[in-house]
């Protein structure tokens, strides 16, 4: 973990909802957000291929 992430920081920040505006990244970088299903289906094959599980 990062040195600034300690128990005090965790108590203050975990279990809180964070909101941000991703439209600049979408607009400037052409980012497209994947659905959770797409993310899982895209992540699992490399994990298996690399023998991580």
Buried (B, 14 or more C-beta within 10 A) or exposed (E): EEEEEEEEEEEEEEEEEEEEEEEEEEEEEEEEEEEEEEEEEEEEEEEEEEEEE
